[in-house]
Amino acid sequence: MCVAYPGTVIEVKDRSAVVDFSGTKVEAMCGLVRTKPGDRVLVHAGCILEVLPKEDADEMQNIFDELAALDEDDLREKAGR
């Protein structure tokens, strides 16, 4: 399964941008859309697909955070068995 993940543009270079994903910084290609520092973007396979409205990016981040918490709870439960 492939997942596109929301992040925040930190720096724009020639055809790429440094994107922050909750503290993890990754360089992604931005030739498909125009970006600027501070933009919330959707990234898949190393490419920025679109600039997201802040509300959409926040909602997506909340969903991913909830999924991560569920996964952590599942791991704790399995470790307790």
Order of alpha helices (4+ residues) and beta strands (2+ residues): beta-beta-beta-beta-beta-alpha
